[in-house]
Amino acid sequence: MADTSFLTWPFFEERHRAHAAGLEAWCVAHLPVDHQDVDGACKGLVTALGAGGWLQPTGAGEGEVLDVRTLCLTRETLARHDGLADFAFAMQGLGMGAVSLCGTAEQREWLARTRAGAAISGFALTEPGAGSDVAQTATTAVRGQGGWVLNGEKTYISNGGIADVYVIIARTGEGPGAKGLSAFLLPADAPGLRVMDRIEVMAPHPLAHLGLHDVVLPEGALIGKPGEGFKIAMSVLDVFRSTVGAAALGFARRALDEALARTGRVRAGGGRLTDYQMVQGHLADMALQIDAAALLIYRAAWTKDQGVARISREAAMAKLYATEAAQKVIDMAVQLHGGDGVRTGFAVESLYREIRALRIYEGASDVQRVVIARSLLG
């Protein structure tokens, strides 16, 4: 059983503790799911999470605000049980984050569907030539035909190919670089939008390379104002980067649980592995990194929930430390499992594949270092 003593920290209110306990019970009853058909599993998870009411925290309707602590607790808990369940939950929030923050009443109709599990969302930001540097976005949106006409490509798009709706960032030209981007709501059935390629990755998730050829969107598809796309995208990441750290924390907690069970069970030299001081030292280091990550994550989440406009520094620190620490914790769990650590079917082998992408997406680790350094340098 994973340590839950952190829930007594002053970052949390009773409603957070109740949410965590209820979700834990749901996870025990419903997870993990079969990952053989990844698309089918993700669709099923969205439906099941929606039916259980667990997707409600992924969005904020009119007059509501996102509760980042609840988002983080949910991702941590789901990731500890099933990485694909965490993915399904997270993308409902990230995909519609721009609508939660800046959407119109009409656009929030999509948000109501994604929060209920009746529709799947995606966030189309990354391009073949614009990964970490969003200012290099080349996809264009020009006025025409009573609205906007979009052309370009997006890649590594989570839920690509199974999403019902995307938020897409495109260049509208109000200024150079980041100043000339805007955000749009893009239904997946829009003529001219096609899946160019499905992308296979080491921990199978639905990812795709999307192409847009003369995709026509109405004026009402624009989220916020023209030229606000970069600001909107960064505001979304400001919220959800902390939750990436929380998912990594969930993976790390599961790895420590597996390592404790393994080393307490396996006998060596007339005793158990836990009798060896070196093994004890490794377990202590894992616990230390987990608690340090949790403190950074929930500091960032609590700070955002206090109404602070931007938490770029806190979120960057949380994501950077938690994902890097989780990689080390999981690697040590694999080591303590010996040969079984790299065998398919063992939890730590799956965790080893799951954690790697978190150090890349929503801002790679070196990007987080740049964000932190810039905050120090003013």
HURARA-V961359 format. One record per residue. N is the residue number from 0. SS is DSSP state (2 for helix, 1 for strand, 0 for the rest). PHI is phi in degrees with one decimal (NA if undefined). NEAR is the number of other ideal C-beta (glycine too) atoms within 10 Angstrom. Layout:
N;SS;PHI;NEAR
N;SS;PHI;NEAR
This chain:
0;0;NA;5
1;0;-66.7;16
2;0;-65.8;13
3;0;-120.0;13
4;2;-62.3;7
5;2;-63.0;20
6;2;-67.2;16
7;2;-84.7;9
8;0;-61.3;12
9;0;-69.9;7
10;0;-66.4;20
11;0;-109.0;19
12;0;-108.6;13
13;2;-59.2;8
14;2;-64.2;11
15;2;-69.0;19
16;2;-65.9;14
17;2;-65.7;10
18;2;-61.8;21
19;2;-62.7;19
20;2;-66.9;13
21;2;-65.7;14
22;2;-67.4;22
23;2;-58.5;17
24;2;-62.2;10
25;2;-64.2;19
26;2;-63.9;17
27;2;-60.3;9
28;2;-81.3;8
29;2;-120.5;16
30;0;-122.7;17
31;0;-80.6;14
32;0;-106.6;18
33;0;-73.0;10
34;0;-95.4;16
35;0;-60.2;8
36;0;-102.2;12
37;2;-63.7;19
38;2;-60.2;14
39;2;-63.3;14
40;2;-64.4;22
41;2;-64.2;25
42;2;-62.0;17
43;2;-64.3;16
44;2;-66.2;24
45;2;-61.5;26
46;2;-62.3;16
47;2;-67.3;18
48;2;-63.5;24
49;2;-64.5;22
50;2;-63.3;12
51;0;-81.3;15
52;0;83.2;14
53;0;-79.8;25
54;0;-90.9;23
55;2;-56.8;19
56;2;-68.2;22
57;2;-74.6;29
58;0;-141.6;26
59;0;-133.4;22
60;0;-78.0;15
61;0;-57.7;9
62;0;83.6;5
63;0;-102.7;11
64;0;-130.0;12
65;0;-68.9;20
66;0;-98.4;20
67;2;-70.1;25
68;2;-63.4;24
69;2;-66.7;22
70;2;-58.0;24
71;2;-67.1;31
72;2;-60.2;27
73;2;-67.1;29
74;2;-64.9;28
75;2;-59.4;28
76;2;-67.4;28
77;2;-62.7;27
78;2;-62.3;30
79;2;-64.4;24
80;2;-96.2;21
81;0;-166.1;22
82;2;-60.0;26
83;2;-72.1;25
84;2;-66.0;28
85;2;-60.5;28
86;2;-58.2;26
87;2;-60.6;29
88;2;-65.9;27
89;2;-60.3;23
90;2;-70.2;26
91;2;-65.9;29
92;2;-81.4;26
93;2;-62.9;27
94;2;-60.0;29
95;0;-110.5;31
96;2;-58.7;27
97;2;-64.2;25
98;2;-70.7;26
99;2;-58.4;23
100;2;-84.0;20
101;2;-137.6;17
102;0;-74.5;24
103;0;-81.9;15
104;0;-59.3;8
105;0;-65.5;11
106;0;-66.0;20
107;2;-69.6;19
108;2;-63.6;12
109;2;-66.0;22
110;2;-61.3;25
111;2;-61.1;13
112;2;-71.2;18
113;2;-69.1;26
114;2;-70.4;25
115;2;-90.5;18
116;0;80.9;24
117;0;-90.3;15
118;0;-148.7;22
119;0;-110.2;24
120;1;-116.3;29
121;1;-144.4;29
122;1;-119.6;27
123;1;-99.1;29
124;0;-113.3;26
125;0;-68.9;21
126;1;-128.1;23
127;0;-55.4;12
128;0;-110.6;11
129;1;-147.0;20
130;0;-99.0;17
131;0;-67.6;12
132;0;-99.6;12
133;2;-62.3;20
134;2;-62.0;13
135;2;-88.2;13
136;0;-51.0;25
137;0;-109.5;13
138;0;-57.8;23
139;1;-110.6;16
140;1;-134.9;28
141;1;-119.4;13
142;1;-68.1;11
143;1;171.8;10
144;0;54.6;11
145;0;75.7;9
146;1;-169.3;16
147;1;-134.7;22
148;1;-118.6;17
149;1;-108.5;25
150;1;-141.9;16
151;1;149.8;21
152;1;-137.3;18
153;1;-131.5;28
154;1;-135.9;21
155;1;52.5;20
156;1;-89.7;25
157;1;-65.4;25
158;0;69.5;29
159;0;-59.2;24
160;0;98.1;18
161;0;-121.4;20
162;0;-69.9;25
163;0;-93.4;18
164;1;-154.3;24
165;1;-125.8;25
166;1;-100.1;28
167;1;-123.4;30
168;1;-102.7;27
169;1;-139.1;28
170;1;-85.5;21
171;0;-110.2;22
172;0;84.3;15
173;0;-68.4;14
174;0;-167.5;11
175;0;-76.1;8
176;2;54.6;13
177;2;-64.8;17
178;2;-75.9;14
179;2;-110.3;19
180;1;-110.9;27
181;1;-137.5;24
182;1;-110.0;32
183;1;-134.7;26
184;1;-95.4;24
185;1;-121.9;23
186;1;-63.2;15
187;0;-68.2;19
188;0;-93.5;8
189;0;-63.9;16
190;0;-57.3;9
191;0;98.8;14
192;1;-93.5;20
193;1;-141.9;14
194;1;-85.0;14
195;1;-79.3;13
196;1;-164.1;13
197;1;-93.0;14
198;0;-105.2;15
199;0;-89.4;9
200;0;-128.7;12
201;0;-65.7;10
202;0;-113.2;18
203;0;-52.7;19
204;0;-138.5;23
205;0;-73.2;26
206;1;-127.8;20
207;1;-151.0;23
208;1;-101.2;20
209;1;-106.2;26
210;1;-118.9;18
211;1;-122.2;24
212;1;-126.2;13
213;1;51.5;11
214;1;-78.4;24
215;1;-97.7;15
216;1;-122.1;24
217;1;-72.3;13
218;2;-56.9;9
219;2;-70.0;12
220;2;-78.7;24
221;1;-68.1;21
222;1;-98.5;22
223;0;73.1;18
224;0;-110.8;13
225;0;-57.0;16
226;0;87.5;16
227;0;-97.7;20
228;2;-60.6;31
229;2;-65.8;20
230;2;-60.7;17
231;2;-65.4;22
232;2;-60.4;21
233;2;-67.7;15
234;2;-66.0;20
235;2;-64.0;27
236;2;-64.3;23
237;2;-57.7;22
238;2;-77.8;22
239;2;-88.0;25
240;2;-62.7;30
241;2;-60.6;31
242;2;-72.1;32
243;2;-63.2;28
244;2;-58.9;34
245;2;-65.6;33
246;2;-62.7;30
247;2;-60.1;32
248;2;-61.5;31
249;2;-61.5;28
250;2;-61.1;30
251;2;-65.1;31
252;2;-60.6;25
253;2;-63.4;25
254;2;-62.0;28
255;2;-64.9;21
256;2;-57.7;16
257;2;-65.2;20
258;2;-67.2;26
259;2;-62.3;16
260;2;-64.7;11
261;2;-66.2;20
262;2;-70.9;21
263;2;-79.3;13
264;2;-98.5;10
265;0;-76.9;15
266;1;-98.9;9
267;1;-157.4;12
268;0;60.5;8
269;0;86.4;6
270;1;-142.1;9
271;1;-104.8;14
272;2;-58.7;21
273;2;-68.8;18
274;2;-76.1;14
275;0;-85.4;14
276;2;-61.5;8
277;2;-65.8;8
278;2;-65.5;19
279;2;-59.5;13
280;2;-62.8;10
281;2;-63.3;19
282;2;-62.7;20
283;2;-63.9;10
284;2;-62.6;14
285;2;-63.1;25
286;2;-64.0;16
287;2;-62.0;12
288;2;-66.1;22
289;2;-65.3;23
290;2;-66.0;15
291;2;-63.3;13
292;2;-63.2;26
293;2;-61.1;24
294;2;-62.2;16
295;2;-67.1;23
296;2;-64.0;34
297;2;-78.8;28
298;2;-63.3;17
299;2;-62.3;32
300;2;-64.6;29
301;2;-61.4;20
302;2;-60.9;19
303;2;-63.0;24
304;2;-70.2;21
305;0;-81.3;8
306;0;97.5;7
307;0;-66.1;12
308;0;-63.1;7
309;0;-131.8;12
310;0;-127.2;23
311;2;-55.5;18
312;2;-65.7;17
313;2;-63.9;23
314;2;-67.1;30
315;2;-64.0;28
316;2;-61.9;23
317;2;-63.1;31
318;2;-66.3;34
319;2;-60.4;25
320;2;-67.1;20
321;2;-64.4;33
322;2;-72.2;29
323;2;-67.7;19
324;2;-65.5;24
325;2;-62.9;30
326;2;-58.4;21
327;2;-68.1;15
328;2;-62.0;29
329;2;-67.4;30
330;2;-59.6;17
331;2;-68.4;21
332;2;-61.6;30
333;2;-60.6;20
334;2;-60.4;13
335;2;-70.8;23
336;0;-85.3;21
337;2;63.8;12
338;2;-59.3;7
339;2;-65.9;14
340;2;-65.6;22
341;2;-110.3;13
342;0;-89.1;11
343;0;-57.9;7
344;0;102.8;7
345;0;-93.6;18
346;2;-58.8;19
347;2;-69.8;24
348;2;-66.5;18
349;2;-65.6;19
350;2;-62.0;28
351;2;-60.4;21
352;2;-77.3;15
353;2;-66.8;26
354;2;-72.0;25
355;2;-61.1;15
356;2;-67.1;20
357;2;-67.8;24
358;2;-81.8;20
359;0;-115.7;14
360;0;-75.2;16
361;0;55.9;23
362;0;101.4;22
363;0;-62.3;16
364;2;-55.3;16
365;2;-68.6;11
366;2;-64.7;17
367;2;-63.5;25
368;2;-63.1;13
369;2;-64.9;13
370;2;-59.9;19
371;2;-63.7;16
372;2;-61.8;11
373;2;-64.1;12
374;2;-66.7;13
375;2;-74.1;7
376;2;-88.6;6
377;0;78.9;4
